[in-house]
């Protein structure tokens, strides 16, 4: 053991601890010093330490230490990692520890709206009301809702849902109507269904015209998806199919099924869609009544 070992262990300890004492000390310098200290210790412990000339030995240690420092610096540059001390300064460490993480971000889901909810007002979640209303506005919406509800359930609903309604009666007896009464009778009945559907829809439009301020809200509550247009299109297709039947002789059941069958299936599907729209509106209305009552009692 010679002076090289003592100098080397001192250098290694100094450079190893210097990063904790000096702010932003480059890692390249820290590792260069530690490398130099390690080489000096190895030199001092070697049984050939007294045979290695001092000047070349120190030059070798300096070159290797510089090479290690250059490699460390190069890694930081090419990987885009800025050089910093082995131990971050205290303010920086505190800033890093204070940074929000996935565990420290507060959970805000308690205040978030549930899926499909419209809004939250005074702690209550509203599902059907389009927006928060004042007491006066809620009362006006109640009146408008009653008008719309009465119109749909007095004029639209009986067409497609009542046992003796025109659409239900026609689809129940369509084959007999076409075969025994003739195609013209079927066309007249289909036109009557169309006229009743259009009349009911026109009445809804009149309600909207009388309440322009609430027009958008009422439309969102009615929430039709072209049911009237689909009904009109299906009736047109049905009438076109009826026109293809022979007019002077009684058509056979097989011919009627082959020519009219697809149109009848489409017509029944459109009626089902129309019925489902009314059912969805009635369900929404029940919930909307409760929400409007809650707003009028605020």
C-alpha positions as protocol buffer text, in pm:
chain_id: "A"
residue {
  index: 1
  type: UNK
  ca { x: 0 y: 0 z: 0 }
}
residue {
  index: 2
  type: UNK
  ca { x: 148 y: 334 z: -101 }
}
residue {
  index: 3
  type: UNK
  ca { x: 49 y: 698 z: -148 }
}
residue {
  index: 4
  type: UNK
  ca { x: -150 y: 605 z: -458 }
}
residue {
  index: 5
  type: UNK
  ca { x: -401 y: 409 z: -248 }
}
residue {
  index: 6
  type: UNK
  ca { x: -442 y: 689 z: 7 }
}
residue {
  index: 7
  type: UNK
  ca { x: -489 y: 950 z: -263 }
}
residue {
  index: 8
  type: UNK
  ca { x: -725 y: 722 z: -454 }
}
residue {
  index: 9
  type: UNK
  ca { x: -956 y: 639 z: -165 }
}
residue {
  index: 10
  type: UNK
  ca { x: -966 y: 1007 z: -73 }
}
residue {
  index: 11
  type: UNK
  ca { x: -1054 y: 1109 z: -429 }
}
residue {
  index: 12
  type: UNK
  ca { x: -1323 y: 844 z: -457 }
}
residue {
  index: 13
  type: UNK
  ca { x: -1485 y: 950 z: -131 }
}
residue {
  index: 14
  type: UNK
  ca { x: -1463 y: 1321 z: -211 }
}
residue {
  index: 15
  type: UNK
  ca { x: -1608 y: 1294 z: -560 }
}
residue {
  index: 16
  type: UNK
  ca { x: -1871 y: 1043 z: -446 }
}
residue {
  index: 17
  type: UNK
  ca { x: -1997 y: 1281 z: -176 }
}
residue {
  index: 18
  type: UNK
  ca { x: -1937 y: 1605 z: -361 }
}
residue {
  index: 19
  type: UNK
  ca { x: -2261 y: 1568 z: -556 }
}
residue {
  index: 20
  type: UNK
  ca { x: -2455 y: 1598 z: -231 }
}
residue {
  index: 21
  type: UNK
  ca { x: -2274 y: 1917 z: -134 }
}
residue {
  index: 22
  type: UNK
  ca { x: -2254 y: 2102 z: -465 }
}
residue {
  index: 23
  type: UNK
  ca { x: -2579 y: 2195 z: -648 }
}
residue {
  index: 24
  type: UNK
  ca { x: -2610 y: 2069 z: -1003 }
}
residue {
  index: 25
  type: UNK
  ca { x: -2268 y: 1907 z: -1014 }
}
residue {
  index: 26
  type: UNK
  ca { x: -2236 y: 1725 z: -1351 }
}
residue {
  index: 27
  type: UNK
  ca { x: -2252 y: 1346 z: -1335 }
}
residue {
  index: 28
  type: UNK
  ca { x: -1963 y: 1326 z: -1583 }
}
residue {
  index: 29
  type: UNK
  ca { x: -1731 y: 1503 z: -1335 }
}
residue {
  index: 30
  type: UNK
  ca { x: -1853 y: 1291 z: -1044 }
}
residue {
  index: 31
  type: UNK
  ca { x: -1784 y: 962 z: -1224 }
}
residue {
  index: 32
  type: UNK
  ca { x: -1455 y: 1085 z: -1364 }
}
residue {
  index: 33
  type: UNK
  ca { x: -1335 y: 1158 z: -1011 }
}
residue {
  index: 34
  type: UNK
  ca { x: -1461 y: 826 z: -876 }
}
residue {
  index: 35
  type: UNK
  ca { x: -1291 y: 643 z: -1164 }
}
residue {
  index: 36
  type: UNK
  ca { x: -962 y: 823 z: -1099 }
}
residue {
  index: 37
  type: UNK
  ca { x: -985 y: 734 z: -731 }
}
residue {
  index: 38
  type: UNK
  ca { x: -1055 y: 370 z: -812 }
}
residue {
  index: 39
  type: UNK
  ca { x: -759 y: 347 z: -1051 }
}
residue {
  index: 40
  type: UNK
  ca { x: -528 y: 509 z: -796 }
}
residue {
  index: 41
  type: UNK
  ca { x: -639 y: 262 z: -529 }
}
residue {
  index: 42
  type: UNK
  ca { x: -580 y: -28 z: -769 }
}
residue {
  index: 43
  type: UNK
  ca { x: -234 y: 117 z: -847 }
}
residue {
  index: 44
  type: UNK
  ca { x: -147 y: 145 z: -478 }
}
residue {
  index: 45
  type: UNK
  ca { x: -265 y: -210 z: -399 }
}
residue {
  index: 46
  type: UNK
  ca { x: -81 y: -363 z: -694 }
}
residue {
  index: 47
  type: UNK
  ca { x: 245 y: -545 z: -617 }
}
residue {
  index: 48
  type: UNK
  ca { x: 392 y: -356 z: -915 }
}
residue {
  index: 49
  type: UNK
  ca { x: 303 y: -11 z: -782 }
}
residue {
  index: 50
  type: UNK
  ca { x: 667 y: 80 z: -716 }
}
residue {
  index: 51
  type: UNK
  ca { x: 767 y: -24 z: -1069 }
}
residue {
  index: 52
  type: UNK
  ca { x: 519 y: 200 z: -1254 }
}
residue {
  index: 53
  type: UNK
  ca { x: 664 y: 548 z: -1323 }
}
residue {
  index: 54
  type: UNK
  ca { x: 468 y: 822 z: -1150 }
}
residue {
  index: 55
  type: UNK
  ca { x: 418 y: 1058 z: -1447 }
}
residue {
  index: 56
  type: UNK
  ca { x: 297 y: 795 z: -1700 }
}
residue {
  index: 57
  type: UNK
  ca { x: 84 y: 635 z: -1432 }
}
residue {
  index: 58
  type: UNK
  ca { x: -91 y: 961 z: -1345 }
}
residue {
  index: 59
  type: UNK
  ca { x: -136 y: 1038 z: -1718 }
}
residue {
  index: 60
  type: UNK
  ca { x: -299 y: 695 z: -1767 }
}
residue {
  index: 61
  type: UNK
  ca { x: -534 y: 752 z: -1472 }
}
residue {
  index: 62
  type: UNK
  ca { x: -628 y: 1099 z: -1602 }
}
residue {
  index: 63
  type: UNK
  ca { x: -697 y: 965 z: -1953 }
}
residue {
  index: 64
  type: UNK
  ca { x: -918 y: 681 z: -1831 }
}
residue {
  index: 65
  type: UNK
  ca { x: -1104 y: 913 z: -1593 }
}
residue {
  index: 66
  type: UNK
  ca { x: -1158 y: 1163 z: -1874 }
}
residue {
  index: 67
  type: UNK
  ca { x: -1280 y: 886 z: -2103 }
}
residue {
  index: 68
  type: UNK
  ca { x: -1535 y: 768 z: -1846 }
}
residue {
  index: 69
  type: UNK
  ca { x: -1652 y: 1125 z: -1788 }
}
residue {
  index: 70
  type: UNK
  ca { x: -1690 y: 1177 z: -2164 }
}
residue {
  index: 71
  type: UNK
  ca { x: -1895 y: 860 z: -2198 }
}
residue {
  index: 72
  type: UNK
  ca { x: -2126 y: 965 z: -1916 }
}
residue {
  index: 73
  type: UNK
  ca { x: -2167 y: 1311 z: -2072 }
}
residue {
  index: 74
  type: UNK
  ca { x: -2233 y: 1162 z: -2415 }
}
residue {
  index: 75
  type: UNK
  ca { x: -2504 y: 930 z: -2281 }
}
residue {
  index: 76
  type: UNK
  ca { x: -2680 y: 1228 z: -2126 }
}
residue {
  index: 77
  type: UNK
  ca { x: -2665 y: 1426 z: -2449 }
}
residue {
  index: 78
  type: UNK
  ca { x: -2785 y: 1154 z: -2687 }
}
residue {
  index: 79
  type: UNK
  ca { x: -3064 y: 1034 z: -2460 }
}
residue {
  index: 80
  type: UNK
  ca { x: -3185 y: 1389 z: -2402 }
}
residue {
  index: 81
  type: UNK
  ca { x: -3130 y: 1369 z: -2025 }
}
residue {
  index: 82
  type: UNK
  ca { x: -2992 y: 1693 z: -1883 }
}
residue {
  index: 83
  type: UNK
  ca { x: -2688 y: 1650 z: -1661 }
}
residue {
  index: 84
  type: UNK
  ca { x: -2759 y: 1697 z: -1296 }
}
residue {
  index: 85
  type: UNK
  ca { x: -2598 y: 1609 z: -970 }
}
residue {
  index: 86
  type: UNK
  ca { x: -2630 y: 1261 z: -828 }
}
residue {
  index: 87
  type: UNK
  ca { x: -2841 y: 1405 z: -548 }
}
residue {
  index: 88
  type: UNK
  ca { x: -3098 y: 1671 z: -647 }
}
residue {
  index: 89
  type: UNK
  ca { x: -3097 y: 1990 z: -448 }
}
residue {
  index: 90
  type: UNK
  ca { x: -3344 y: 2016 z: -163 }
}
residue {
  index: 91
  type: UNK
  ca { x: -3589 y: 2263 z: -324 }
}
residue {
  index: 92
  type: UNK
  ca { x: -3601 y: 2056 z: -643 }
}
residue {
  index: 93
  type: UNK
  ca { x: -3653 y: 1735 z: -449 }
}
residue {
  index: 94
  type: UNK
  ca { x: -3938 y: 1898 z: -258 }
}
residue {
  index: 95
  type: UNK
  ca { x: -4095 y: 2017 z: -583 }
}
residue {
  index: 96
  type: UNK
  ca { x: -4073 y: 1669 z: -731 }
}
residue {
  index: 97
  type: UNK
  ca { x: -4224 y: 1508 z: -424 }
}
residue {
  index: 98
  type: UNK
  ca { x: -4508 y: 1761 z: -432 }
}
residue {
  index: 99
  type: UNK
  ca { x: -4593 y: 1694 z: -796 }
}
residue {
  index: 100
  type: UNK
  ca { x: -4936 y: 1526 z: -834 }
}
residue {
  index: 101
  type: UNK
  ca { x: -4937 y: 1161 z: -924 }
}
residue {
  index: 102
  type: UNK
  ca { x: -5209 y: 913 z: -1008 }
}
residue {
  index: 103
  type: UNK
  ca { x: -5235 y: 842 z: -635 }
}
residue {
  index: 104
  type: UNK
  ca { x: -5243 y: 1206 z: -517 }
}
residue {
  index: 105
  type: UNK
  ca { x: -5496 y: 1350 z: -769 }
}
residue {
  index: 106
  type: UNK
  ca { x: -5827 y: 1387 z: -583 }
}
residue {
  index: 107
  type: UNK
  ca { x: -6115 y: 1169 z: -701 }
}
residue {
  index: 108
  type: UNK
  ca { x: -6380 y: 1397 z: -856 }
}
residue {
  index: 109
  type: UNK
  ca { x: -6618 y: 1124 z: -964 }
}
residue {
  index: 110
  type: UNK
  ca { x: -6856 y: 1208 z: -681 }
}
residue {
  index: 111
  type: UNK
  ca { x: -6939 y: 1538 z: -851 }
}
residue {
  index: 112
  type: UNK
  ca { x: -6940 y: 1401 z: -1205 }
}
residue {
  index: 113
  type: UNK
  ca { x: -7274 y: 1341 z: -1378 }
}
residue {
  index: 114
  type: UNK
  ca { x: -7381 y: 980 z: -1426 }
}
residue {
  index: 115
  type: UNK
  ca { x: -7402 y: 862 z: -1786 }
}
residue {
  index: 116
  type: UNK
  ca { x: -7709 y: 998 z: -1974 }
}
residue {
  index: 117
  type: UNK
  ca { x: -7795 y: 1246 z: -1697 }
}
residue {
  index: 118
  type: UNK
  ca { x: -7891 y: 1597 z: -1813 }
}
residue {
  index: 119
  type: UNK
  ca { x: -7767 y: 1809 z: -1524 }
}
residue {
  index: 120
  type: UNK
  ca { x: -7734 y: 1836 z: -1147 }
}
residue {
  index: 121
  type: UNK
  ca { x: -7926 y: 2106 z: -961 }
}
residue {
  index: 122
  type: UNK
  ca { x: -7914 y: 2159 z: -586 }
}
residue {
  index: 123
  type: UNK
  ca { x: -7783 y: 1810 z: -528 }
}
residue {
  index: 124
  type: UNK
  ca { x: -8047 y: 1637 z: -739 }
}
residue {
  index: 125
  type: UNK
  ca { x: -7963 y: 1463 z: -1068 }
}
residue {
  index: 126
  type: UNK
  ca { x: -8209 y: 1531 z: -1352 }
}
residue {
  index: 127
  type: UNK
  ca { x: -8251 y: 1274 z: -1627 }
}
residue {
  index: 128
  type: UNK
  ca { x: -8541 y: 1399 z: -1841 }
}
residue {
  index: 129
  type: UNK
  ca { x: -8569 y: 1777 z: -1801 }
}
residue {
  index: 130
  type: UNK
  ca { x: -8370 y: 1942 z: -2081 }
}
residue {
  index: 131
  type: UNK
  ca { x: -8225 y: 2212 z: -1851 }
}
residue {
  index: 132
  type: UNK
  ca { x: -8274 y: 2382 z: -1512 }
}
residue {
  index: 133
  type: UNK
  ca { x: -8590 y: 2593 z: -1504 }
}
residue {
  index: 134
  type: UNK
  ca { x: -8709 y: 2864 z: -1272 }
}
residue {
  index: 135
  type: UNK
  ca { x: -9035 y: 2798 z: -1093 }
}
residue {
  index: 136
  type: UNK
  ca { x: -9231 y: 2998 z: -1352 }
}
residue {
  index: 137
  type: UNK
  ca { x: -9058 y: 2826 z: -1644 }
}
residue {
  index: 138
  type: UNK
  ca { x: -9118 y: 2482 z: -1492 }
}
residue {
  index: 139
  type: UNK
  ca { x: -9488 y: 2561 z: -1460 }
}
residue {
  index: 140
  type: UNK
  ca { x: -9501 y: 2666 z: -1827 }
}
residue {
  index: 141
  type: UNK
  ca { x: -9323 y: 2344 z: -1927 }
}
residue {
  index: 142
  type: UNK
  ca { x: -9577 y: 2144 z: -1728 }
}
residue {
  index: 143
  type: UNK
  ca { x: -9858 y: 2300 z: -1930 }
}
residue {
  index: 144
  type: UNK
  ca { x: -9677 y: 2237 z: -2257 }
}
residue {
  index: 145
  type: UNK
  ca { x: -9600 y: 1879 z: -2158 }
}
residue {
  index: 146
  type: UNK
  ca { x: -9966 y: 1815 z: -2079 }
}
residue {
  index: 147
  type: UNK
  ca { x: -10069 y: 1944 z: -2421 }
}
residue {
  index: 148
  type: UNK
  ca { x: -9814 y: 1725 z: -2599 }
}
residue {
  index: 149
  type: UNK
  ca { x: -9902 y: 1421 z: -2391 }
}
residue {
  index: 150
  type: UNK
  ca { x: -10276 y: 1459 z: -2454 }
}
residue {
  index: 151
  type: UNK
  ca { x: -10220 y: 1511 z: -2826 }
}
residue {
  index: 152
  type: UNK
  ca { x: -10000 y: 1204 z: -2871 }
}
residue {
  index: 153
  type: UNK
  ca { x: -10214 y: 974 z: -2659 }
}
residue {
  index: 154
  type: UNK
  ca { x: -10548 y: 1091 z: -2795 }
}
residue {
  index: 155
  type: UNK
  ca { x: -10458 y: 1110 z: -3164 }
}
residue {
  index: 156
  type: UNK
  ca { x: -10135 y: 918 z: -3239 }
}
residue {
  index: 157
  type: UNK
  ca { x: -10157 y: 628 z: -2996 }
}
residue {
  index: 158
  type: UNK
  ca { x: -10502 y: 494 z: -3099 }
}
residue {
  index: 159
  type: UNK
  ca { x: -10395 y: 468 z: -3463 }
}
residue {
  index: 160
  type: UNK
  ca { x: -10130 y: 206 z: -3395 }
}
residue {
  index: 161
  type: UNK
  ca { x: -10206 y: 64 z: -3049 }
}
residue {
  index: 162
  type: UNK
  ca { x: -10581 y: 35 z: -2999 }
}
residue {
  index: 163
  type: UNK
  ca { x: -10741 y: -297 z: -3094 }
}
residue {
  index: 164
  type: UNK
  ca { x: -10989 y: -120 z: -3315 }
}
residue {
  index: 165
  type: UNK
  ca { x: -10742 y: 141 z: -3440 }
}
residue {
  index: 166
  type: UNK
  ca { x: -10712 y: 174 z: -3819 }
}
residue {
  index: 167
  type: UNK
  ca { x: -10354 y: 48 z: -3848 }
}
residue {
  index: 168
  type: UNK
  ca { x: -10407 y: -245 z: -3611 }
}
residue {
  index: 169
  type: UNK
  ca { x: -10731 y: -345 z: -3782 }
}
residue {
  index: 170
  type: UNK
  ca { x: -10572 y: -326 z: -4126 }
}
residue {
  index: 171
  type: UNK
  ca { x: -10266 y: -537 z: -4040 }
}
residue {
  index: 172
  type: UNK
  ca { x: -10488 y: -793 z: -3865 }
}
residue {
  index: 173
  type: UNK
  ca { x: -10715 y: -836 z: -4168 }
}
residue {
  index: 174
  type: UNK
  ca { x: -10499 y: -723 z: -4460 }
}
residue {
  index: 175
  type: UNK
  ca { x: -10520 y: -1049 z: -4656 }
}
residue {
  index: 176
  type: UNK
  ca { x: -10899 y: -1065 z: -4628 }
}
residue {
  index: 177
  type: UNK
  ca { x: -10935 y: -697 z: -4719 }
}
residue {
  index: 178
  type: UNK
  ca { x: -10728 y: -733 z: -5036 }
}
residue {
  index: 179
  type: UNK
  ca { x: -10886 y: -1063 z: -5140 }
}
residue {
  index: 180
  type: UNK
  ca { x: -11253 y: -993 z: -5067 }
}
residue {
  index: 181
  type: UNK
  ca { x: -11290 y: -615 z: -5078 }
}
residue {
  index: 182
  type: UNK
  ca { x: -11032 y: -553 z: -5349 }
}
residue {
  index: 183
  type: UNK
  ca { x: -10721 y: -347 z: -5383 }
}
residue {
  index: 184
  type: UNK
  ca { x: -10904 y: -15 z: -5404 }
}
residue {
  index: 185
  type: UNK
  ca { x: -11062 y: -71 z: -5064 }
}
residue {
  index: 186
  type: UNK
  ca { x: -10717 y: -144 z: -4921 }
}
residue {
  index: 187
  type: UNK
  ca { x: -10579 y: 176 z: -5074 }
}
residue {
  index: 188
  type: UNK
  ca { x: -10861 y: 382 z: -4921 }
}
residue {
  index: 189
  type: UNK
  ca { x: -10792 y: 234 z: -4577 }
}
residue {
  index: 190
  type: UNK
  ca { x: -10419 y: 303 z: -4609 }
}
residue {
  index: 191
  type: UNK
  ca { x: -10487 y: 664 z: -4711 }
}
residue {
  index: 192
  type: UNK
  ca { x: -10709 y: 702 z: -4405 }
}
residue {
  index: 193
  type: UNK
  ca { x: -10427 y: 576 z: -4181 }
}
residue {
  index: 194
  type: UNK
  ca { x: -10186 y: 819 z: -4345 }
}
residue {
  index: 195
  type: UNK
  ca { x: -10425 y: 1112 z: -4300 }
}
residue {
  index: 196
  type: UNK
  ca { x: -10473 y: 1038 z: -3931 }
}
residue {
  index: 197
  type: UNK
  ca { x: -10098 y: 1012 z: -3872 }
}
residue {
  index: 198
  type: UNK
  ca { x: -10034 y: 1341 z: -4053 }
}
residue {
  index: 199
  type: UNK
  ca { x: -10319 y: 1510 z: -3864 }
}
residue {
  index: 200
  type: UNK
  ca { x: -10173 y: 1402 z: -3530 }
}
residue {
  index: 201
  type: UNK
  ca { x: -9828 y: 1521 z: -3630 }
}
residue {
  index: 202
  type: UNK
  ca { x: -9967 y: 1855 z: -3748 }
}
residue {
  index: 203
  type: UNK
  ca { x: -10132 y: 1905 z: -3411 }
}
residue {
  index: 204
  type: UNK
  ca { x: -9795 y: 1856 z: -3240 }
}
residue {
  index: 205
  type: UNK
  ca { x: -9649 y: 2119 z: -3471 }
}
residue {
  index: 206
  type: UNK
  ca { x: -9920 y: 2363 z: -3370 }
}
residue {
  index: 207
  type: UNK
  ca { x: -9833 y: 2315 z: -3003 }
}
residue {
  index: 208
  type: UNK
  ca { x: -9470 y: 2397 z: -3080 }
}
residue {
  index: 209
  type: UNK
  ca { x: -9573 y: 2710 z: -3271 }
}
residue {
  index: 210
  type: UNK
  ca { x: -9771 y: 2834 z: -2972 }
}
residue {
  index: 211
  type: UNK
  ca { x: -9467 y: 2800 z: -2745 }
}
residue {
  index: 212
  type: UNK
  ca { x: -9165 y: 2923 z: -2945 }
}
residue {
  index: 213
  type: UNK
  ca { x: -8956 y: 2989 z: -2633 }
}
residue {
  index: 214
  type: UNK
  ca { x: -8979 y: 2621 z: -2534 }
}
residue {
  index: 215
  type: UNK
  ca { x: -8981 y: 2480 z: -2888 }
}
residue {
  index: 216
  type: UNK
  ca { x: -8635 y: 2328 z: -2871 }
}
residue {
  index: 217
  type: UNK
  ca { x: -8696 y: 2177 z: -2527 }
}
residue {
  index: 218
  type: UNK
  ca { x: -9031 y: 2028 z: -2628 }
}
residue {
  index: 219
  type: UNK
  ca { x: -8881 y: 1887 z: -2948 }
}
residue {
  index: 220
  type: UNK
  ca { x: -8609 y: 1713 z: -2746 }
}
residue {
  index: 221
  type: UNK
  ca { x: -8878 y: 1560 z: -2524 }
}
residue {
  index: 222
  type: UNK
  ca { x: -9088 y: 1443 z: -2821 }
}
residue {
  index: 223
  type: UNK
  ca { x: -8766 y: 1305 z: -2970 }
}
residue {
  index: 224
  type: UNK
  ca { x: -8909 y: 1161 z: -3291 }
}
residue {
  index: 225
  type: UNK
  ca { x: -8676 y: 993 z: -3540 }
}
residue {
  index: 226
  type: UNK
  ca { x: -8874 y: 1023 z: -3861 }
}
residue {
  index: 227
  type: UNK
  ca { x: -9156 y: 786 z: -3763 }
}
residue {
  index: 228
  type: UNK
  ca { x: -9414 y: 986 z: -3960 }
}
residue {
  index: 229
  type: UNK
  ca { x: -9194 y: 992 z: -4267 }
}
residue {
  index: 230
  type: UNK
  ca { x: -9132 y: 619 z: -4239 }
}
residue {
  index: 231
  type: UNK
  ca { x: -9506 y: 556 z: -4211 }
}
residue {
  index: 232
  type: UNK
  ca { x: -9572 y: 768 z: -4521 }
}
residue {
  index: 233
  type: UNK
  ca { x: -9302 y: 587 z: -4719 }
}
residue {
  index: 234
  type: UNK
  ca { x: -9429 y: 242 z: -4618 }
}
residue {
  index: 235
  type: UNK
  ca { x: -9785 y: 333 z: -4723 }
}
residue {
  index: 236
  type: UNK
  ca { x: -9661 y: 457 z: -5062 }
}
residue {
  index: 237
  type: UNK
  ca { x: -9476 y: 128 z: -5116 }
}
residue {
  index: 238
  type: UNK
  ca { x: -9785 y: -65 z: -5008 }
}
residue {
  index: 239
  type: UNK
  ca { x: -10006 y: 121 z: -5255 }
}
residue {
  index: 240
  type: UNK
  ca { x: -9757 y: 63 z: -5535 }
}
residue {
  index: 241
  type: UNK
  ca { x: -9763 y: -311 z: -5461 }
}
residue {
  index: 242
  type: UNK
  ca { x: -10145 y: -311 z: -5457 }
}
residue {
  index: 243
  type: UNK
  ca { x: -10146 y: -144 z: -5799 }
}
residue {
  index: 244
  type: UNK
  ca { x: -9962 y: -446 z: -5938 }
}
residue {
  index: 245
  type: UNK
  ca { x: -10249 y: -680 z: -5855 }
}
residue {
  index: 246
  type: UNK
  ca { x: -10509 y: -761 z: -6125 }
}
residue {
  index: 247
  type: UNK
  ca { x: -10811 y: -536 z: -6098 }
}
residue {
  index: 248
  type: UNK
  ca { x: -11083 y: -739 z: -6267 }
}
residue {
  index: 249
  type: UNK
  ca { x: -11038 y: -1086 z: -6121 }
}
residue {
  index: 250
  type: UNK
  ca { x: -11008 y: -1201 z: -5763 }
}
residue {
  index: 251
  type: UNK
  ca { x: -10636 y: -1259 z: -5678 }
}
residue {
  index: 252
  type: UNK
  ca { x: -10534 y: -1586 z: -5518 }
}
residue {
  index: 253
  type: UNK
  ca { x: -10388 y: -1603 z: -5170 }
}
residue {
  index: 254
  type: UNK
  ca { x: -10054 y: -1714 z: -5312 }
}
residue {
  index: 255
  type: UNK
  ca { x: -10042 y: -1416 z: -5550 }
}
residue {
  index: 256
  type: UNK
  ca { x: -10134 y: -1171 z: -5275 }
}
residue {
  index: 257
  type: UNK
  ca { x: -9864 y: -1308 z: -5045 }
}
residue {
  index: 258
  type: UNK
  ca { x: -9606 y: -1294 z: -5320 }
}
residue {
  index: 259
  type: UNK
  ca { x: -9688 y: -940 z: -5437 }
}
residue {
  index: 260
  type: UNK
  ca { x: -9810 y: -772 z: -5118 }
}
residue {
  index: 261
  type: UNK
  ca { x: -9631 y: -976 z: -4850 }
}
residue {
  index: 262
  type: UNK
  ca { x: -9302 y: -776 z: -4841 }
}
residue {
  index: 263
  type: UNK
  ca { x: -9491 y: -445 z: -4822 }
}
residue {
  index: 264
  type: UNK
  ca { x: -9706 y: -577 z: -4538 }
}
residue {
  index: 265
  type: UNK
  ca { x: -9395 y: -682 z: -4344 }
}
residue {
  index: 266
  type: UNK
  ca { x: -9240 y: -338 z: -4391 }
}
residue {
  index: 267
  type: UNK
  ca { x: -9565 y: -168 z: -4289 }
}
residue {
  index: 268
  type: UNK
  ca { x: -9584 y: -371 z: -3968 }
}
residue {
  index: 269
  type: UNK
  ca { x: -9221 y: -286 z: -3885 }
}
residue {
  index: 270
  type: UNK
  ca { x: -9293 y: 85 z: -3928 }
}
residue {
  index: 271
  type: UNK
  ca { x: -9600 y: 55 z: -3705 }
}
residue {
  index: 272
  type: UNK
  ca { x: -9386 y: -113 z: -3438 }
}
residue {
  index: 273
  type: UNK
  ca { x: -9133 y: 172 z: -3459 }
}
residue {
  index: 274
  type: UNK
  ca { x: -9413 y: 427 z: -3428 }
}
residue {
  index: 275
  type: UNK
  ca { x: -9556 y: 243 z: -3126 }
}
residue {
  index: 276
  type: UNK
  ca { x: -9214 y: 224 z: -2959 }
}
residue {
  index: 277
  type: UNK
  ca { x: -9168 y: 599 z: -3005 }
}
residue {
  index: 278
  type: UNK
  ca { x: -9497 y: 665 z: -2824 }
}
residue {
  index: 279
  type: UNK
  ca { x: -9403 y: 426 z: -2543 }
}
residue {
  index: 280
  type: UNK
  ca { x: -9063 y: 593 z: -2501 }
}
residue {
  index: 281
  type: UNK
  ca { x: -9228 y: 936 z: -2487 }
}
residue {
  index: 282
  type: UNK
  ca { x: -9477 y: 822 z: -2223 }
}
residue {
  index: 283
  type: UNK
  ca { x: -9198 y: 673 z: -2011 }
}
residue {
  index: 284
  type: UNK
  ca { x: -8996 y: 994 z: -2034 }
}
residue {
  index: 285
  type: UNK
  ca { x: -9306 y: 1198 z: -1946 }
}
residue {
  index: 286
  type: UNK
  ca { x: -9356 y: 1011 z: -1618 }
}
residue {
  index: 287
  type: UNK
  ca { x: -9003 y: 1096 z: -1511 }
}
residue {
  index: 288
  type: UNK
  ca { x: -9027 y: 1451 z: -1642 }
}
residue {
  index: 289
  type: UNK
  ca { x: -9340 y: 1518 z: -1436 }
}
residue {
  index: 290
  type: UNK
  ca { x: -9153 y: 1437 z: -1116 }
}
residue {
  index: 291
  type: UNK
  ca { x: -8857 y: 1655 z: -1213 }
}
residue {
  index: 292
  type: UNK
  ca { x: -9076 y: 1952 z: -1308 }
}
residue {
  index: 293
  type: UNK
  ca { x: -9266 y: 1913 z: -980 }
}
residue {
  index: 294
  type: UNK
  ca { x: -8932 y: 1926 z: -798 }
}
residue {
  index: 295
  type: UNK
  ca { x: -8836 y: 2246 z: -981 }
}
residue {
  index: 296
  type: UNK
  ca { x: -9170 y: 2416 z: -913 }
}
residue {
  index: 297
  type: UNK
  ca { x: -9137 y: 2338 z: -542 }
}
residue {
  index: 298
  type: UNK
  ca { x: -8792 y: 2499 z: -511 }
}
